[in-house]
Amino acid sequence: MKARTILSTITIFLLASGIVFAQAPMKLRQQAMGAPRVKLMQDLKLTEEQRKEIEKIRFEAEKQAIAQRAKIAAARVDLRQLFRTEAPDKAAIEKKIAEISQLTTQAAQARIGNWFAINKLLTADQQKIWKRALVIGAAQQRMQKMRQQMSRPGMQPPMMKKRMQQRMHPPG
């Protein structure tokens, strides 16, 4: 009986530690993603009032973004369903695509609106830092997008080299 209890305890411990270690990489990724934002907030040297106002803007923005992403995801499900019907209706599909485009545009406009709302709270010196971070963030997003594209099938380095050569030296 004692051996069974010890064995059960060891098994539970190993399972629990496995779960903890499996989650560690995710936490590290989340921390790495949040690190530039923390550094930016430190560089801005915000007042307590500015921090509170920015926090309000961010919380509202996050709630709105979640709702908008849900609308977009639901519209995409509807679009897939329209394509799967026995006789797909071109007009209905085009209308759904236009709806998804409009929702995506609204999400982008909301992000820009939030950026300007925060920018409005900052002093001139803080705005310079804030704008520089925007430029750096945009470059990082482009690099991330390129990495994602490179990881897709057919975009491995040899194929990319060939495509680049074709683009640099088009036939004819």
Helices and strands as residue ranges (DSSP letters): H 2-44, H 48-84, H 90-121, H 124-150, H 157-168
